[in-house]
């Protein structure tokens, strides 16, 4: 069987104002049919004075239209999320550890943890590995 990897821009580049977060409507649904692994790559430029980073959370769906009202959690009940440390004045690119997905669809949210500075050029790419 062939192993295929495809990348999807889940959140297109945008400015995330201080303390703001994206919504599920801002994210393109990621179809995980036959997915065996996935990675999330954050990209964003932190302001010169930034002191706090960003947080990514994952949201599951069974149909690609209705999403859970709480983030996707692992077997221990901990949400799949990770924080991206701020690097003031720099473009930061960070990729998650591989995740073995179980939902049929996922969306992501990005939260700007800095209450005083925006994150510009903020986007999320999802790389999905499938077997088929």
NUKE-630691 format. One record per atom (N, C-alpha, C, CB): x, y, z; atom name; residue number from 1. Coordinates in nm, 2 decimals, always signed. Glycine has a CB too. Example, Ala and Ser with C-alpha at 12.3 -4.5 7.8 and 13.67 -1.06 7.14 Angstrom:
% residues 2
c1 | c2 | c3 | a | k
+1.32 | -0.57 | +0.78 | N | 1
+1.23 | -0.45 | +0.78 | CA | 1
+1.32 | -0.33 | +0.78 | C | 1
+1.13 | -0.45 | +0.90 | CB | 1
+1.28 | -0.22 | +0.71 | N | 2
+1.37 | -0.11 | +0.71 | CA | 2
+1.29 | +0.00 | +0.79 | C | 2
+1.41 | -0.06 | +0.57 | CB | 2
END
This chain:
% residues 132
c1 | c2 | c3 | a | k
+0.08 | -0.12 | +0.00 | N | 1
+0.00 | +0.00 | +0.00 | CA | 1
+0.09 | +0.12 | +0.00 | C | 1
-0.10 | +0.00 | +0.12 | CB | 1
+0.04 | +0.22 | -0.07 | N | 2
+0.12 | +0.35 | -0.08 | CA | 2
+0.08 | +0.44 | +0.04 | C | 2
+0.08 | +0.42 | -0.21 | CB | 2
+0.18 | +0.51 | +0.09 | N | 3
+0.17 | +0.60 | +0.19 | CA | 3
+0.17 | +0.74 | +0.13 | C | 3
+0.28 | +0.59 | +0.31 | CB | 3
+0.07 | +0.82 | +0.15 | N | 4
+0.06 | +0.95 | +0.09 | CA | 4
+0.05 | +1.06 | +0.20 | C | 4
-0.07 | +0.96 | +0.00 | CB | 4
+0.12 | +1.17 | +0.17 | N | 5
+0.11 | +1.28 | +0.26 | CA | 5
+0.06 | +1.40 | +0.18 | C | 5
+0.25 | +1.31 | +0.32 | CB | 5
-0.04 | +1.47 | +0.24 | N | 6
-0.09 | +1.59 | +0.18 | CA | 6
-0.10 | +1.70 | +0.28 | C | 6
-0.23 | +1.56 | +0.12 | CB | 6
-0.08 | +1.82 | +0.24 | N | 7
-0.09 | +1.93 | +0.33 | CA | 7
-0.21 | +2.02 | +0.29 | C | 7
+0.04 | +2.02 | +0.32 | CB | 7
-0.28 | +2.07 | +0.39 | N | 8
-0.39 | +2.16 | +0.38 | CA | 8
-0.37 | +2.28 | +0.46 | C | 8
-0.52 | +2.08 | +0.42 | CB | 8
-0.40 | +2.40 | +0.40 | N | 9
-0.40 | +2.52 | +0.48 | CA | 9
-0.53 | +2.53 | +0.56 | C | 9
-0.37 | +2.65 | +0.39 | CB | 9
-0.52 | +2.50 | +0.69 | N | 10
-0.65 | +2.50 | +0.77 | CA | 10
-0.69 | +2.64 | +0.81 | C | 10
-0.62 | +2.41 | +0.89 | CB | 10
-0.59 | +2.72 | +0.84 | N | 11
-0.62 | +2.86 | +0.87 | CA | 11
-0.53 | +2.95 | +0.78 | C | 11
-0.59 | +2.89 | +1.03 | CB | 11
-0.59 | +3.03 | +0.70 | N | 12
-0.51 | +3.11 | +0.61 | CA | 12
-0.45 | +3.23 | +0.68 | C | 12
-0.60 | +3.16 | +0.49 | CB | 12
-0.34 | +3.28 | +0.63 | N | 13
-0.27 | +3.39 | +0.70 | CA | 13
-0.36 | +3.51 | +0.74 | C | 13
-0.15 | +3.44 | +0.62 | CB | 13
-0.34 | +3.55 | +0.86 | N | 14
-0.43 | +3.66 | +0.92 | CA | 14
-0.35 | +3.72 | +1.04 | C | 14
-0.56 | +3.60 | +0.96 | CB | 14
-0.41 | +3.84 | +1.08 | N | 15
-0.36 | +3.90 | +1.20 | CA | 15
-0.45 | +3.86 | +1.32 | C | 15
-0.36 | +4.06 | +1.19 | CB | 15
-0.39 | +3.82 | +1.42 | N | 16
-0.46 | +3.78 | +1.54 | CA | 16
-0.44 | +3.88 | +1.65 | C | 16
-0.42 | +3.63 | +1.59 | CB | 16
-0.54 | +3.96 | +1.68 | N | 17
-0.53 | +4.07 | +1.77 | CA | 17
-0.49 | +4.03 | +1.91 | C | 17
-0.66 | +4.15 | +1.77 | CB | 17
-0.45 | +4.12 | +2.00 | N | 18
-0.41 | +4.08 | +2.13 | CA | 18
-0.53 | +4.01 | +2.21 | C | 18
-0.37 | +4.20 | +2.21 | CB | 18
-0.50 | +3.89 | +2.27 | N | 19
-0.60 | +3.82 | +2.34 | CA | 19
-0.71 | +3.75 | +2.26 | C | 19
-0.66 | +3.91 | +2.44 | CB | 19
-0.70 | +3.77 | +2.13 | N | 20
-0.81 | +3.71 | +2.04 | CA | 20
-0.78 | +3.57 | +2.00 | C | 20
-0.82 | +3.80 | +1.92 | CB | 20
-0.88 | +3.50 | +1.95 | N | 21
-0.86 | +3.37 | +1.89 | CA | 21
-0.94 | +3.35 | +1.77 | C | 21
-0.90 | +3.26 | +2.00 | CB | 21
-0.90 | +3.26 | +1.69 | N | 22
-0.97 | +3.23 | +1.57 | CA | 22
-1.10 | +3.15 | +1.61 | C | 22
-0.89 | +3.14 | +1.46 | CB | 22
-1.19 | +3.13 | +1.52 | N | 23
-1.31 | +3.06 | +1.55 | CA | 23
-1.31 | +2.93 | +1.46 | C | 23
-1.44 | +3.14 | +1.52 | CB | 23
-1.40 | +2.84 | +1.49 | N | 24
-1.41 | +2.72 | +1.40 | CA | 24
-1.44 | +2.76 | +1.26 | C | 24
-1.51 | +2.62 | +1.46 | CB | 24
-1.52 | +2.87 | +1.24 | N | 25
-1.56 | +2.91 | +1.11 | CA | 25
-1.44 | +2.96 | +1.03 | C | 25
-1.66 | +3.02 | +1.12 | CB | 25
-1.33 | +3.00 | +1.10 | N | 26
-1.21 | +3.05 | +1.03 | CA | 26
-1.13 | +2.94 | +0.98 | C | 26
-1.13 | +3.13 | +1.13 | CB | 26
-1.16 | +2.81 | +1.01 | N | 27
-1.08 | +2.70 | +0.98 | CA | 27
-1.14 | +2.61 | +0.87 | C | 27
-1.05 | +2.61 | +1.10 | CB | 27
-1.07 | +2.56 | +0.78 | N | 28
-1.11 | +2.47 | +0.68 | CA | 28
-1.12 | +2.33 | +0.75 | C | 28
-1.02 | +2.47 | +0.55 | CB | 28
-1.23 | +2.25 | +0.73 | N | 29
-1.23 | +2.12 | +0.79 | CA | 29
-1.12 | +2.03 | +0.73 | C | 29
-1.37 | +2.05 | +0.78 | CB | 29
-1.06 | +1.95 | +0.81 | N | 30
-0.95 | +1.86 | +0.77 | CA | 30
-1.02 | +1.72 | +0.77 | C | 30
-0.82 | +1.86 | +0.86 | CB | 30
-1.03 | +1.66 | +0.65 | N | 31
-1.09 | +1.52 | +0.64 | CA | 31
-0.98 | +1.42 | +0.68 | C | 31
-1.14 | +1.50 | +0.49 | CB | 31
-1.01 | +1.33 | +0.77 | N | 32
-0.92 | +1.24 | +0.82 | CA | 32
-0.95 | +1.09 | +0.78 | C | 32
-0.91 | +1.24 | +0.97 | CB | 32
-1.03 | +1.08 | +0.68 | N | 33
-1.07 | +0.95 | +0.63 | CA | 33
-0.94 | +0.88 | +0.59 | C | 33
-1.16 | +0.96 | +0.51 | CB | 33
-0.91 | +0.76 | +0.64 | N | 34
-0.79 | +0.68 | +0.61 | CA | 34
-0.66 | +0.74 | +0.66 | C | 34
-0.78 | +0.65 | +0.46 | CB | 34
-0.68 | +0.84 | +0.74 | N | 35
-0.55 | +0.91 | +0.80 | CA | 35
-0.49 | +0.82 | +0.90 | C | 35
-0.59 | +1.05 | +0.86 | CB | 35
-0.36 | +0.81 | +0.90 | N | 36
-0.29 | +0.73 | +1.00 | CA | 36
-0.21 | +0.82 | +1.09 | C | 36
-0.19 | +0.63 | +0.93 | CB | 36
-0.17 | +0.94 | +1.04 | N | 37
-0.10 | +1.04 | +1.13 | CA | 37
-0.13 | +1.17 | +1.07 | C | 37
+0.05 | +1.01 | +1.13 | CB | 37
-0.11 | +1.27 | +1.16 | N | 38
-0.12 | +1.41 | +1.12 | CA | 38
-0.03 | +1.50 | +1.20 | C | 38
-0.26 | +1.46 | +1.12 | CB | 38
+0.01 | +1.61 | +1.14 | N | 39
+0.10 | +1.71 | +1.20 | CA | 39
+0.03 | +1.84 | +1.18 | C | 39
+0.24 | +1.70 | +1.14 | CB | 39
+0.05 | +1.93 | +1.27 | N | 40
+0.00 | +2.07 | +1.26 | CA | 40
+0.13 | +2.16 | +1.26 | C | 40
-0.10 | +2.11 | +1.37 | CB | 40
+0.13 | +2.25 | +1.17 | N | 41
+0.24 | +2.35 | +1.16 | CA | 41
+0.19 | +2.49 | +1.17 | C | 41
+0.32 | +2.33 | +1.03 | CB | 41
+0.23 | +2.56 | +1.28 | N | 42
+0.19 | +2.70 | +1.31 | CA | 42
+0.30 | +2.79 | +1.25 | C | 42
+0.18 | +2.72 | +1.46 | CB | 42
+0.25 | +2.90 | +1.19 | N | 43
+0.34 | +3.00 | +1.14 | CA | 43
+0.29 | +3.14 | +1.18 | C | 43
+0.37 | +3.00 | +0.99 | CB | 43
+0.37 | +3.22 | +1.25 | N | 44
+0.32 | +3.35 | +1.28 | CA | 44
+0.44 | +3.45 | +1.32 | C | 44
+0.22 | +3.34 | +1.40 | CB | 44
+0.41 | +3.57 | +1.30 | N | 45
+0.52 | +3.67 | +1.34 | CA | 45
+0.47 | +3.74 | +1.47 | C | 45
+0.54 | +3.78 | +1.22 | CB | 45
+0.56 | +3.73 | +1.57 | N | 46
+0.53 | +3.79 | +1.70 | CA | 46
+0.59 | +3.94 | +1.69 | C | 46
+0.60 | +3.71 | +1.81 | CB | 46
+0.51 | +4.03 | +1.76 | N | 47
+0.55 | +4.17 | +1.77 | CA | 47
+0.68 | +4.18 | +1.85 | C | 47
+0.44 | +4.25 | +1.83 | CB | 47
+0.75 | +4.29 | +1.83 | N | 48
+0.88 | +4.32 | +1.90 | CA | 48
+0.86 | +4.31 | +2.05 | C | 48
+0.93 | +4.46 | +1.87 | CB | 48
+0.75 | +4.35 | +2.11 | N | 49
+0.73 | +4.35 | +2.25 | CA | 49
+0.66 | +4.23 | +2.31 | C | 49
+0.67 | +4.47 | +2.30 | CB | 49
+0.63 | +4.13 | +2.23 | N | 50
+0.55 | +4.02 | +2.27 | CA | 50
+0.61 | +3.95 | +2.39 | C | 50
+0.53 | +3.92 | +2.15 | CB | 50
+0.53 | +3.91 | +2.48 | N | 51
+0.58 | +3.84 | +2.60 | CA | 51
+0.51 | +3.71 | +2.62 | C | 51
+0.55 | +3.92 | +2.73 | CB | 51
+0.40 | +3.68 | +2.55 | N | 52
+0.33 | +3.56 | +2.55 | CA | 52
+0.31 | +3.51 | +2.41 | C | 52
+0.19 | +3.57 | +2.63 | CB | 52
+0.30 | +3.38 | +2.40 | N | 53
+0.29 | +3.31 | +2.26 | CA | 53
+0.15 | +3.29 | +2.22 | C | 53
+0.36 | +3.19 | +2.26 | CB | 53
+0.13 | +3.17 | +2.16 | N | 54
+0.00 | +3.13 | +2.10 | CA | 54
-0.03 | +2.99 | +2.15 | C | 54
+0.00 | +3.13 | +1.95 | CB | 54
-0.16 | +2.95 | +2.15 | N | 55
-0.20 | +2.82 | +2.18 | CA | 55
-0.29 | +2.76 | +2.07 | C | 55
-0.28 | +2.82 | +2.32 | CB | 55
-0.27 | +2.64 | +2.03 | N | 56
-0.34 | +2.57 | +1.93 | CA | 56
-0.43 | +2.46 | +2.00 | C | 56
-0.25 | +2.51 | +1.82 | CB | 56
-0.56 | +2.45 | +1.97 | N | 57
-0.64 | +2.35 | +2.02 | CA | 57
-0.71 | +2.28 | +1.90 | C | 57
-0.75 | +2.40 | +2.12 | CB | 57
-0.74 | +2.15 | +1.91 | N | 58
-0.80 | +2.07 | +1.81 | CA | 58
-0.94 | +2.04 | +1.84 | C | 58
-0.72 | +1.94 | +1.79 | CB | 58
-1.03 | +2.04 | +1.74 | N | 59
-1.18 | +2.02 | +1.76 | CA | 59
-1.23 | +1.92 | +1.67 | C | 59
-1.25 | +2.16 | +1.74 | CB | 59
-1.29 | +1.81 | +1.72 | N | 60
-1.33 | +1.70 | +1.64 | CA | 60
-1.48 | +1.71 | +1.59 | C | 60
-1.32 | +1.57 | +1.72 | CB | 60
-1.50 | +1.63 | +1.48 | N | 61
-1.64 | +1.63 | +1.43 | CA | 61
-1.66 | +1.49 | +1.36 | C | 61
-1.66 | +1.74 | +1.32 | CB | 61
-1.78 | +1.44 | +1.37 | N | 62
-1.82 | +1.31 | +1.31 | CA | 62
-1.86 | +1.33 | +1.16 | C | 62
-1.92 | +1.24 | +1.39 | CB | 62
-1.90 | +1.46 | +1.12 | N | 63
-1.96 | +1.48 | +0.99 | CA | 63
-1.90 | +1.60 | +0.91 | C | 63
-2.10 | +1.50 | +1.00 | CB | 63
-1.81 | +1.67 | +0.97 | N | 64
-1.75 | +1.79 | +0.91 | CA | 64
-1.83 | +1.91 | +0.91 | C | 64
-1.72 | +1.75 | +0.77 | CB | 64
-1.95 | +1.91 | +0.98 | N | 65
-2.03 | +2.02 | +0.99 | CA | 65
-2.06 | +2.06 | +1.14 | C | 65
-2.17 | +2.00 | +0.92 | CB | 65
-2.08 | +1.96 | +1.22 | N | 66
-2.11 | +1.97 | +1.36 | CA | 66
-1.98 | +1.94 | +1.44 | C | 66
-2.23 | +1.89 | +1.41 | CB | 66
-1.93 | +2.04 | +1.52 | N | 67
-1.81 | +2.02 | +1.59 | CA | 67
-1.84 | +2.01 | +1.74 | C | 67
-1.71 | +2.13 | +1.56 | CB | 67
-1.76 | +1.94 | +1.81 | N | 68
-1.78 | +1.93 | +1.96 | CA | 68
-1.77 | +2.06 | +2.02 | C | 68
-1.67 | +1.83 | +2.02 | CB | 68
-1.83 | +2.08 | +2.14 | N | 69
-1.83 | +2.20 | +2.21 | CA | 69
-1.71 | +2.21 | +2.30 | C | 69
-1.96 | +2.22 | +2.29 | CB | 69
-1.63 | +2.11 | +2.31 | N | 70
-1.51 | +2.11 | +2.39 | CA | 70
-1.40 | +2.05 | +2.29 | C | 70
-1.52 | +2.02 | +2.52 | CB | 70
-1.27 | +2.09 | +2.32 | N | 71
-1.16 | +2.04 | +2.24 | CA | 71
-1.15 | +1.89 | +2.24 | C | 71
-1.03 | +2.11 | +2.28 | CB | 71
-1.09 | +1.83 | +2.14 | N | 72
-1.06 | +1.69 | +2.13 | CA | 72
-0.97 | +1.66 | +2.24 | C | 72
-1.01 | +1.65 | +1.99 | CB | 72
-0.99 | +1.55 | +2.31 | N | 73
-0.91 | +1.51 | +2.43 | CA | 73
-0.85 | +1.37 | +2.40 | C | 73
-0.99 | +1.51 | +2.56 | CB | 73
-0.74 | +1.34 | +2.47 | N | 74
-0.68 | +1.21 | +2.46 | CA | 74
-0.75 | +1.11 | +2.56 | C | 74
-0.52 | +1.21 | +2.49 | CB | 74
-0.70 | +0.99 | +2.57 | N | 75
-0.76 | +0.89 | +2.66 | CA | 75
-0.76 | +0.93 | +2.81 | C | 75
-0.68 | +0.76 | +2.65 | CB | 75
-0.66 | +1.02 | +2.85 | N | 76
-0.66 | +1.07 | +2.98 | CA | 76
-0.75 | +1.19 | +3.01 | C | 76
-0.51 | +1.10 | +3.02 | CB | 76
-0.82 | +1.23 | +2.90 | N | 77
-0.91 | +1.35 | +2.92 | CA | 77
-0.84 | +1.48 | +2.90 | C | 77
-0.97 | +1.34 | +3.05 | CB | 77
-0.71 | +1.48 | +2.86 | N | 78
-0.64 | +1.61 | +2.84 | CA | 78
-0.66 | +1.65 | +2.70 | C | 78
-0.48 | +1.59 | +2.87 | CB | 78
-0.69 | +1.78 | +2.68 | N | 79
-0.72 | +1.83 | +2.54 | CA | 79
-0.59 | +1.82 | +2.46 | C | 79
-0.77 | +1.97 | +2.54 | CB | 79
-0.61 | +1.80 | +2.33 | N | 80
-0.50 | +1.81 | +2.23 | CA | 80
-0.47 | +1.95 | +2.21 | C | 80
-0.52 | +1.72 | +2.10 | CB | 80
-0.37 | +2.01 | +2.27 | N | 81
-0.34 | +2.15 | +2.25 | CA | 81
-0.19 | +2.16 | +2.28 | C | 81
-0.42 | +2.24 | +2.34 | CB | 81
-0.13 | +2.27 | +2.22 | N | 82
+0.01 | +2.30 | +2.25 | CA | 82
+0.03 | +2.45 | +2.24 | C | 82
+0.10 | +2.22 | +2.16 | CB | 82
+0.13 | +2.49 | +2.32 | N | 83
+0.16 | +2.64 | +2.32 | CA | 83
+0.28 | +2.66 | +2.24 | C | 83
+0.18 | +2.69 | +2.47 | CB | 83
+0.28 | +2.77 | +2.17 | N | 84
+0.39 | +2.82 | +2.09 | CA | 84
+0.46 | +2.93 | +2.16 | C | 84
+0.35 | +2.86 | +1.94 | CB | 84
+0.58 | +2.92 | +2.21 | N | 85
+0.64 | +3.03 | +2.28 | CA | 85
+0.66 | +3.15 | +2.19 | C | 85
+0.78 | +2.99 | +2.34 | CB | 85
+0.65 | +3.27 | +2.24 | N | 86
+0.67 | +3.40 | +2.16 | CA | 86
+0.82 | +3.41 | +2.14 | C | 86
+0.61 | +3.52 | +2.24 | CB | 86
+0.86 | +3.46 | +2.03 | N | 87
+0.99 | +3.50 | +2.00 | CA | 87
+0.98 | +3.64 | +1.94 | C | 87
+1.07 | +3.40 | +1.89 | CB | 87
+0.99 | +3.74 | +2.03 | N | 88
+0.96 | +3.88 | +1.99 | CA | 88
+1.04 | +3.92 | +1.86 | C | 88
+1.00 | +3.98 | +2.10 | CB | 88
+0.96 | +3.98 | +1.77 | N | 89
+1.01 | +4.04 | +1.64 | CA | 89
+1.05 | +3.93 | +1.54 | C | 89
+1.13 | +4.11 | +1.67 | CB | 89
+1.01 | +3.80 | +1.56 | N | 90
+1.05 | +3.70 | +1.47 | CA | 90
+0.93 | +3.62 | +1.42 | C | 90
+1.15 | +3.60 | +1.54 | CB | 90
+0.95 | +3.57 | +1.30 | N | 91
+0.85 | +3.47 | +1.24 | CA | 91
+0.89 | +3.34 | +1.30 | C | 91
+0.86 | +3.47 | +1.08 | CB | 91
+0.79 | +3.27 | +1.36 | N | 92
+0.81 | +3.15 | +1.43 | CA | 92
+0.73 | +3.04 | +1.35 | C | 92
+0.76 | +3.15 | +1.58 | CB | 92
+0.80 | +2.93 | +1.32 | N | 93
+0.73 | +2.81 | +1.26 | CA | 93
+0.76 | +2.69 | +1.35 | C | 93
+0.79 | +2.79 | +1.11 | CB | 93
+0.65 | +2.63 | +1.39 | N | 94
+0.66 | +2.52 | +1.48 | CA | 94
+0.56 | +2.41 | +1.44 | C | 94
+0.63 | +2.56 | +1.63 | CB | 94
+0.61 | +2.28 | +1.44 | N | 95
+0.53 | +2.17 | +1.40 | CA | 95
+0.51 | +2.08 | +1.52 | C | 95
+0.60 | +2.09 | +1.28 | CB | 95
+0.39 | +2.03 | +1.53 | N | 96
+0.35 | +1.94 | +1.64 | CA | 96
+0.42 | +1.81 | +1.63 | C | 96
+0.20 | +1.93 | +1.65 | CB | 96
+0.41 | +1.73 | +1.73 | N | 97
+0.45 | +1.59 | +1.73 | CA | 97
+0.34 | +1.52 | +1.65 | C | 97
+0.46 | +1.53 | +1.87 | CB | 97
+0.37 | +1.40 | +1.59 | N | 98
+0.27 | +1.33 | +1.51 | CA | 98
+0.15 | +1.28 | +1.60 | C | 98
+0.33 | +1.21 | +1.44 | CB | 98
+0.03 | +1.29 | +1.55 | N | 99
-0.09 | +1.25 | +1.62 | CA | 99
-0.15 | +1.14 | +1.54 | C | 99
-0.18 | +1.37 | +1.65 | CB | 99
-0.20 | +1.03 | +1.61 | N | 100
-0.28 | +0.93 | +1.54 | CA | 100
-0.42 | +0.97 | +1.56 | C | 100
-0.25 | +0.79 | +1.60 | CB | 100
-0.49 | +1.01 | +1.45 | N | 101
-0.62 | +1.06 | +1.46 | CA | 101
-0.73 | +0.96 | +1.47 | C | 101
-0.66 | +1.15 | +1.35 | CB | 101
-0.84 | +0.99 | +1.55 | N | 102
-0.95 | +0.90 | +1.55 | CA | 102
-1.08 | +0.97 | +1.50 | C | 102
-0.98 | +0.85 | +1.69 | CB | 102
-1.09 | +1.10 | +1.51 | N | 103
-1.21 | +1.17 | +1.46 | CA | 103
-1.21 | +1.16 | +1.30 | C | 103
-1.22 | +1.31 | +1.50 | CB | 103
-1.33 | +1.18 | +1.25 | N | 104
-1.34 | +1.18 | +1.10 | CA | 104
-1.30 | +1.31 | +1.04 | C | 104
-1.49 | +1.15 | +1.06 | CB | 104
-1.32 | +1.42 | +1.12 | N | 105
-1.28 | +1.55 | +1.08 | CA | 105
-1.23 | +1.63 | +1.20 | C | 105
-1.40 | +1.63 | +1.01 | CB | 105
-1.14 | +1.73 | +1.17 | N | 106
-1.08 | +1.81 | +1.27 | CA | 106
-1.08 | +1.96 | +1.22 | C | 106
-0.94 | +1.77 | +1.31 | CB | 106
-1.09 | +2.05 | +1.31 | N | 107
-1.06 | +2.19 | +1.29 | CA | 107
-0.96 | +2.23 | +1.40 | C | 107
-1.19 | +2.28 | +1.29 | CB | 107
-0.90 | +2.34 | +1.38 | N | 108
-0.81 | +2.40 | +1.48 | CA | 108
-0.85 | +2.54 | +1.51 | C | 108
-0.66 | +2.40 | +1.43 | CB | 108
-0.81 | +2.58 | +1.64 | N | 109
-0.83 | +2.72 | +1.68 | CA | 109
-0.69 | +2.77 | +1.73 | C | 109
-0.94 | +2.73 | +1.79 | CB | 109
-0.66 | +2.89 | +1.70 | N | 110
-0.54 | +2.95 | +1.75 | CA | 110
-0.58 | +3.07 | +1.84 | C | 110
-0.45 | +3.00 | +1.63 | CB | 110
-0.51 | +3.07 | +1.96 | N | 111
-0.54 | +3.18 | +2.05 | CA | 111
-0.41 | +3.26 | +2.07 | C | 111
-0.59 | +3.12 | +2.19 | CB | 111
-0.42 | +3.39 | +2.07 | N | 112
-0.31 | +3.48 | +2.10 | CA | 112
-0.31 | +3.50 | +2.25 | C | 112
-0.32 | +3.62 | +2.02 | CB | 112
-0.21 | +3.45 | +2.31 | N | 113
-0.20 | +3.46 | +2.46 | CA | 113
-0.15 | +3.59 | +2.51 | C | 113
-0.11 | +3.35 | +2.51 | CB | 113
-0.09 | +3.67 | +2.42 | N | 114
-0.04 | +3.81 | +2.46 | CA | 114
-0.16 | +3.90 | +2.46 | C | 114
+0.07 | +3.85 | +2.36 | CB | 114
-0.17 | +3.97 | +2.57 | N | 115
-0.29 | +4.07 | +2.58 | CA | 115
-0.26 | +4.21 | +2.53 | C | 115
-0.32 | +4.08 | +2.73 | CB | 115
-0.13 | +4.23 | +2.48 | N | 116
-0.10 | +4.36 | +2.43 | CA | 116
-0.05 | +4.37 | +2.29 | C | 116
+0.01 | +4.42 | +2.52 | CB | 116
-0.01 | +4.26 | +2.23 | N | 117
+0.05 | +4.26 | +2.10 | CA | 117
-0.02 | +4.16 | +2.00 | C | 117
+0.20 | +4.23 | +2.11 | CB | 117
-0.03 | +4.20 | +1.88 | N | 118
-0.09 | +4.11 | +1.78 | CA | 118
+0.01 | +4.01 | +1.73 | C | 118
-0.15 | +4.19 | +1.66 | CB | 118
-0.04 | +3.90 | +1.67 | N | 119
+0.05 | +3.81 | +1.59 | CA | 119
+0.00 | +3.83 | +1.45 | C | 119
+0.03 | +3.65 | +1.64 | CB | 119
+0.10 | +3.86 | +1.36 | N | 120
+0.07 | +3.88 | +1.22 | CA | 120
+0.11 | +3.75 | +1.14 | C | 120
+0.13 | +4.01 | +1.16 | CB | 120
+0.06 | +3.74 | +1.02 | N | 121
+0.10 | +3.63 | +0.93 | CA | 121
+0.07 | +3.50 | +1.00 | C | 121
+0.25 | +3.64 | +0.89 | CB | 121
-0.03 | +3.49 | +1.08 | N | 122
-0.07 | +3.37 | +1.16 | CA | 122
-0.14 | +3.27 | +1.07 | C | 122
-0.15 | +3.41 | +1.28 | CB | 122
-0.09 | +3.15 | +1.06 | N | 123
-0.16 | +3.05 | +0.98 | CA | 123
-0.13 | +2.91 | +1.04 | C | 123
-0.11 | +3.05 | +0.83 | CB | 123
-0.21 | +2.81 | +1.00 | N | 124
-0.18 | +2.67 | +1.04 | CA | 124
-0.20 | +2.58 | +0.92 | C | 124
-0.29 | +2.63 | +1.15 | CB | 124
-0.10 | +2.50 | +0.90 | N | 125
-0.10 | +2.40 | +0.79 | CA | 125
-0.12 | +2.26 | +0.86 | C | 125
+0.03 | +2.40 | +0.70 | CB | 125
-0.19 | +2.17 | +0.80 | N | 126
-0.21 | +2.04 | +0.85 | CA | 126
-0.15 | +1.94 | +0.74 | C | 126
-0.36 | +2.01 | +0.88 | CB | 126
-0.06 | +1.85 | +0.79 | N | 127
-0.01 | +1.75 | +0.70 | CA | 127
-0.07 | +1.62 | +0.74 | C | 127
+0.15 | +1.74 | +0.70 | CB | 127
-0.14 | +1.55 | +0.65 | N | 128
-0.22 | +1.43 | +0.68 | CA | 128
-0.15 | +1.32 | +0.60 | C | 128
-0.37 | +1.44 | +0.64 | CB | 128
-0.11 | +1.21 | +0.67 | N | 129
-0.06 | +1.09 | +0.61 | CA | 129
-0.17 | +0.99 | +0.60 | C | 129
+0.06 | +1.03 | +0.70 | CB | 129
-0.19 | +0.93 | +0.48 | N | 130
-0.29 | +0.83 | +0.46 | CA | 130
-0.23 | +0.71 | +0.39 | C | 130
-0.41 | +0.89 | +0.37 | CB | 130
-0.30 | +0.60 | +0.41 | N | 131
-0.26 | +0.48 | +0.34 | CA | 131
-0.37 | +0.44 | +0.25 | C | 131
-0.23 | +0.36 | +0.45 | CB | 131
-0.33 | +0.41 | +0.12 | N | 132
-0.44 | +0.38 | +0.03 | CA | 132
-0.40 | +0.32 | -0.10 | C | 132
-0.52 | +0.49 | +0.01 | CB | 132
END
